[in-house]
Amino acid sequence: MAFGRSEPAARPTPAPTALKILVAGGFGVGKTTFTGAVSEIKPLRSEEALTEAGRPYDDLGGVEAKATTTVAMDFGRITLSTSMVLYLFGTPGQDRFWFLWDELAQGALGAVVLVDTRRLEESFAAIDYVERRGIPFAVAVNLFDGAPTHPVPTVRAALDLDPDVPLLLCDARRRESAREVLVALVEHSLRTAAARQHLPAAP
């Protein structure tokens, strides 16, 4: 009795690797805009209106038109390839919400630190935070309309960045621009992780 040959079972498509990314920076540097522009899902936002009560704590110098602020986090998702999905967690920028940063940073592969050339000092605390925690990061200079432009080496020197830290110019409103920053960050983070695995054990 003849039996027909059965077709081989199709191999299941492996699930993509999910990676957690922080989107950090000071108050008003464009973190919510960045996450919203690049996310393929409707981003989760926790913005609240700025109030008179918060004026003693929120420095609006250079961002006088800003009317809202993130009080918990932003959340978005972007698929970089069939094998990689990024989950973006945007941090609040004001000092009084920094107690949330430790929770958001847990398990992060890397961080994007957004900076505004009109207020570079707003970025120092975020850069110091990711450096102290050993989180690989890339710096994205958000090109605000009317903001002064400076050569990349000048910005790198002003921020005192190590030579291997990626520094890119970006428009946080544009999806492709934000995506380029994330690709550079992931490549840098994976290289950093691979290098750490090959470091000799401490004596």
One Martini backbone bead per residue (centre of mass of N, CA, C, O) as a GRO file, in nm:
protein
  203
    1MET     BB    1   0.095   0.037   0.025
    2ALA     BB    2   0.065   0.367  -0.058
    3PHE     BB    3   0.230   0.662   0.048
    4GLY     BB    4   0.237   0.981   0.091
    5ARG     BB    5   0.432   1.251   0.113
    6SER     BB    6   0.497   1.455   0.356
    7GLU     BB    7   0.516   1.764   0.455
    8PRO     BB    8   0.715   1.961   0.598
    9ALA     BB    9   0.734   2.130   0.868
   10ALA     BB   10   0.715   2.441   0.957
   11ARG     BB   11   0.905   2.673   1.081
   12PRO     BB   12   0.906   2.868   1.330
   13THR     BB   13   0.901   3.192   1.395
   14PRO     BB   14   1.098   3.378   1.556
   15ALA     BB   15   1.113   3.582   1.803
   16PRO     BB   16   1.180   3.883   1.871
   17THR     BB   17   1.398   4.090   2.009
   18ALA     BB   18   1.374   4.258   2.318
   19LEU     BB   19   1.447   4.607   2.374
   20LYS     BB   20   1.562   4.842   2.608
   21ILE     BB   21   1.504   5.205   2.594
   22LEU     BB   22   1.627   5.510   2.672
   23VAL     BB   23   1.484   5.848   2.700
   24ALA     BB   24   1.688   6.119   2.765
   25GLY     BB   25   1.695   6.423   2.965
   26GLY     BB   26   1.606   6.723   2.993
   27PHE     BB   27   1.412   6.983   3.006
   28GLY     BB   28   1.276   7.028   2.687
   29VAL     BB   29   1.445   6.832   2.455
   30GLY     BB   30   1.232   6.597   2.311
   31LYS     BB   31   1.132   6.312   2.416
   32THR     BB   32   0.832   6.293   2.336
   33THR     BB   33   0.873   6.353   2.037
   34PHE     BB   34   1.063   6.120   1.969
   35THR     BB   35   0.879   5.884   2.053
   36GLY     BB   36   0.632   5.965   1.874
   37ALA     BB   37   0.775   5.964   1.590
   38VAL     BB   38   0.887   5.645   1.603
   39SER     BB   39   0.634   5.512   1.680
   40GLU     BB   40   0.410   5.237   1.582
   41ILE     BB   41   0.253   5.329   1.822
   42LYS     BB   42   0.063   5.460   2.045
   43PRO     BB   43   0.175   5.663   2.265
   44LEU     BB   44   0.263   5.682   2.591
   45ARG     BB   45   0.151   5.944   2.809
   46SER     BB   46   0.244   6.190   3.098
   47GLU     BB   47   0.111   6.468   3.054
   48GLU     BB   48   0.121   6.796   3.200
   49ALA     BB   49   0.039   7.091   3.298
   50LEU     BB   50   0.169   7.377   3.354
   51THR     BB   51   0.222   7.557   3.657
   52GLU     BB   52   0.265   7.793   3.891
   53ALA     BB   53   0.374   7.594   4.112
   54GLY     BB   54   0.624   7.496   3.910
   55ARG     BB   55   0.809   7.748   3.846
   56PRO     BB   56   1.037   7.720   4.071
   57TYR     BB   57   1.134   7.429   3.918
   58ASP     BB   58   1.087   7.528   3.614
   59ASP     BB   59   1.302   7.592   3.355
   60LEU     BB   60   1.211   7.815   3.074
   61GLY     BB   61   1.472   7.867   2.949
   62GLY     BB   62   1.421   7.856   2.593
   63VAL     BB   63   1.099   7.730   2.670
   64GLU     BB   64   0.843   7.930   2.698
   65ALA     BB   65   0.619   7.758   2.520
   66LYS     BB   66   0.593   7.550   2.726
   67ALA     BB   67   0.294   7.354   2.863
   68THR     BB   68   0.429   7.071   2.918
   69THR     BB   69   0.487   6.762   3.120
   70THR     BB   70   0.660   6.493   3.231
   71VAL     BB   71   0.565   6.269   3.521
   72ALA     BB   72   0.677   5.972   3.425
   73MET     BB   73   0.628   5.856   3.109
   74ASP     BB   74   0.726   5.724   2.805
   75PHE     BB   75   0.584   5.509   2.535
   76GLY     BB   76   0.733   5.285   2.287
   77ARG     BB   77   0.754   5.132   1.945
   78ILE     BB   78   1.012   4.957   1.741
   79THR     BB   79   1.086   4.799   1.434
   80LEU     BB   80   1.395   4.714   1.294
   81SER     BB   81   1.329   4.400   1.262
   82THR     BB   82   1.248   4.065   1.260
   83SER     BB   83   1.467   4.045   1.530
   84MET     BB   84   1.387   4.357   1.632
   85VAL     BB   85   1.268   4.524   1.932
   86LEU     BB   86   1.178   4.842   2.059
   87TYR     BB   87   1.156   4.982   2.389
   88LEU     BB   88   1.042   5.297   2.493
   89PHE     BB   89   1.171   5.509   2.768
   90GLY     BB   90   1.065   5.807   2.890
   91THR     BB   91   1.192   6.055   3.079
   92PRO     BB   92   1.190   6.271   3.314
   93GLY     BB   93   1.342   6.599   3.357
   94GLN     BB   94   1.291   6.664   3.640
   95ASP     BB   95   1.423   6.642   3.950
   96ARG     BB   96   1.151   6.556   4.110
   97PHE     BB   97   1.143   6.275   3.906
   98TRP     BB   98   1.413   6.094   3.955
   99PHE     BB   99   1.300   5.844   4.112
  100LEU     BB  100   1.219   5.693   3.829
  101TRP     BB  101   1.487   5.614   3.686
  102ASP     BB  102   1.567   5.343   3.817
  103GLU     BB  103   1.323   5.187   3.708
  104LEU     BB  104   1.361   5.249   3.399
  105ALA     BB  105   1.670   5.133   3.383
  106GLN     BB  106   1.590   4.853   3.408
  107GLY     BB  107   1.729   4.657   3.150
  108ALA     BB  108   1.888   4.846   2.975
  109LEU     BB  109   2.079   4.864   2.689
  110GLY     BB  110   2.017   5.182   2.644
  111ALA     BB  111   2.075   5.541   2.560
  112VAL     BB  112   1.913   5.842   2.485
  113VAL     BB  113   2.059   6.170   2.471
  114LEU     BB  114   1.911   6.468   2.476
  115VAL     BB  115   1.993   6.786   2.316
  116ASP     BB  116   2.030   7.149   2.370
  117THR     BB  117   2.218   7.415   2.258
  118ARG     BB  118   2.074   7.633   2.448
  119ARG     BB  119   2.095   7.386   2.701
  120LEU     BB  120   2.342   7.193   2.784
  121GLU     BB  121   2.321   7.176   3.100
  122GLU     BB  122   2.062   6.983   3.096
  123SER     BB  123   2.253   6.713   3.021
  124PHE     BB  124   2.456   6.637   3.247
  125ALA     BB  125   2.287   6.457   3.438
  126ALA     BB  126   2.217   6.232   3.232
  127ILE     BB  127   2.505   6.153   3.159
  128ASP     BB  128   2.597   6.087   3.445
  129TYR     BB  129   2.394   5.863   3.500
  130VAL     BB  130   2.472   5.656   3.270
  131GLU     BB  131   2.768   5.637   3.348
  132ARG     BB  132   2.735   5.531   3.643
  133ARG     BB  133   2.557   5.272   3.535
  134GLY     BB  134   2.678   5.163   3.254
  135ILE     BB  135   2.518   5.290   3.012
  136PRO     BB  136   2.486   5.286   2.703
  137PHE     BB  137   2.531   5.578   2.477
  138ALA     BB  138   2.362   5.838   2.295
  139VAL     BB  139   2.388   6.151   2.130
  140ALA     BB  140   2.120   6.392   2.059
  141VAL     BB  141   2.091   6.669   1.856
  142ASN     BB  142   1.839   6.889   1.872
  143LEU     BB  143   1.696   7.073   1.594
  144PHE     BB  144   1.597   7.354   1.665
  145ASP     BB  145   1.438   7.621   1.590
  146GLY     BB  146   1.692   7.868   1.612
  147ALA     BB  147   1.922   7.711   1.692
  148PRO     BB  148   2.236   7.674   1.745
  149THR     BB  149   2.511   7.581   1.549
  150HIS     BB  150   2.751   7.311   1.579
  151PRO     BB  151   3.008   7.138   1.573
  152VAL     BB  152   3.051   6.826   1.679
  153PRO     BB  153   3.326   6.863   1.829
  154THR     BB  154   3.221   7.096   2.009
  155VAL     BB  155   3.000   6.938   2.155
  156ARG     BB  156   3.176   6.711   2.265
  157ALA     BB  157   3.355   6.896   2.437
  158ALA     BB  158   3.128   7.030   2.609
  159LEU     BB  159   3.035   6.727   2.716
  160ASP     BB  160   3.271   6.531   2.764
  161LEU     BB  161   3.313   6.297   2.556
  162ASP     BB  162   3.378   6.010   2.455
  163PRO     BB  163   3.487   5.890   2.151
  164ASP     BB  164   3.270   5.632   2.147
  165VAL     BB  165   3.036   5.825   2.157
  166PRO     BB  166   2.763   5.883   2.003
  167LEU     BB  167   2.711   6.173   1.774
  168LEU     BB  168   2.402   6.328   1.677
  169LEU     BB  169   2.198   6.467   1.447
  170CYS     BB  170   1.851   6.581   1.503
  171ASP     BB  171   1.494   6.537   1.435
  172ALA     BB  172   1.244   6.461   1.659
  173ARG     BB  173   1.000   6.482   1.436
  174ARG     BB  174   1.154   6.259   1.271
  175ARG     BB  175   1.155   5.933   1.210
  176GLU     BB  176   1.427   5.880   1.059
  177SER     BB  177   1.606   6.036   1.253
  178ALA     BB  178   1.540   5.870   1.507
  179ARG     BB  179   1.618   5.593   1.389
  180GLU     BB  180   1.920   5.649   1.348
  181VAL     BB  181   1.982   5.677   1.646
  182LEU     BB  182   1.894   5.389   1.732
  183VAL     BB  183   2.086   5.231   1.557
  184ALA     BB  184   2.347   5.349   1.677
  185LEU     BB  185   2.291   5.256   1.966
  186VAL     BB  186   2.269   4.950   1.924
  187GLU     BB  187   2.547   4.908   1.805
  188HIS     BB  188   2.700   5.020   2.051
  189SER     BB  189   2.579   4.833   2.271
  190LEU     BB  190   2.669   4.561   2.147
  191ARG     BB  191   2.971   4.623   2.148
  192THR     BB  192   2.995   4.671   2.451
  193ALA     BB  193   2.892   4.393   2.544
  194ALA     BB  194   3.111   4.227   2.398
  195ALA     BB  195   3.356   4.358   2.539
  196ARG     BB  196   3.276   4.280   2.832
  197GLN     BB  197   3.288   3.966   2.789
  198HIS     BB  198   3.622   3.992   2.722
  199LEU     BB  199   3.697   4.065   2.989
  200PRO     BB  200   3.887   4.033   3.241
  201ALA     BB  201   3.899   3.930   3.540
  202ALA     BB  202   3.902   4.033   3.842
  203PRO     BB  203   4.134   3.993   4.111
   0.00000   0.00000   0.00000
